[in-house]
Each structure stands twice: as structure tokens, then as C-alpha cells.
């Protein structure tokens, strides 16, 4: 993984909650975080308060364009 940064876990936080809090998304991010932090999947579901987690840098998702239908001009 080329671009990464660290985040610190809060008390009672899970990996997916940390990803959501820091990155605003969990889709594909949790799996990438597990790959970056070997052994994390073997831990308890709750992270240790103050535990430093390596996270991937996420690029913003492109906004899908929607076709607009106007009933009146």
C-alpha cells in the first residue's frame, strides 16, 4: 500500500468504527486496514484505547451523474 497514515483508537472503538470516524467510509477500507495491520484480526473485536492503526489514504469517490428529467421547460 503506497499511501498510508496512522489513527489512534478511542476507548471501546472497533476497526470499522475507527475507519468511519476517520475516513467517513468503511467500504473496502476495513479489509485494507486489516492487510496493513497484520495480526489485528486475531485481537479482540474492540481495539485498545490509544492503539495506533495504519490506515490507507482514500481518494474521494466520484459522484455519479444522474440524468435529470424536467416535466416543464
C-alpha positions in Angstrom: 0.0 0.0 0.0 1.6 3.2 -1.1 -0.1 5.9 0.8 -1.0 5.4 4.4 -1.3 7.3 7.7 -2.0 6.5 11.3 -5.0 6.9 13.5 -5.4 6.4 17.2 -8.2 4.2 18.6 -10.7 5.6 21.2 -12.0 3.7 24.1 -14.4 0.9 23.1 -13.8 1.5 19.4 -13.9 -1.2 16.7 -11.9 -1.1 13.5 -14.9 -0.4 11.4 -16.0 2.5 13.7 -12.4 3.9 13.6 -12.5 3.8 9.7 -15.9 5.5 9.7 -14.8 8.2 12.2 -11.5 9.0 10.4 -12.3 8.3 6.7 -16.0 8.6 6.6 -16.4 5.2 5.0 -15.9 1.5 5.6 -16.4 0.1 2.1 -13.1 -1.7 1.2 -11.3 0.3 3.9 -11.6 -2.2 6.7 -10.1 -5.0 4.5 -7.2 -2.8 3.5 -6.7 -1.8 7.2 -6.5 -5.5 8.2 -3.9 -6.1 5.5 -1.9 -3.1 6.7 -2.0 -4.2 10.3 -1.1 -7.9 10.4 -2.3 -9.7 13.5 -5.1 -7.2 14.1 -7.8 -9.8 13.1 -6.5 -12.1 15.8 -7.2 -9.5 18.5 -10.4 -8.8 20.4 -13.2 -7.0 18.4 -12.5 -3.9 20.4 -9.3 -2.0 19.8 -7.1 -1.0 22.8 -7.6 2.7 23.7 -4.6 4.6 22.3 -3.7 1.8 19.8 -2.2 3.2 16.7 -3.7 1.8 13.5 -2.3 2.2 10.0 -5.0 3.3 7.5 -5.0 3.6 3.7 -5.3 7.1 2.2 -8.6 7.1 0.4 -9.3 9.1 -2.7 -12.8 10.7 -2.9 -15.3 8.6 -4.7 -16.5 10.1 -7.9 -20.1 11.4 -7.7 -22.3 9.5 -10.1 -24.0 11.8 -12.5 -27.8 11.5 -12.7 -29.9 12.3 -15.7 -32.4 15.0 -14.8 -35.9 14.8 -16.4 -37.8 18.1 -16.4 -41.5 18.0 -16.8 -41.8 21.6 -17.7 -39.4 23.9 -19.5 
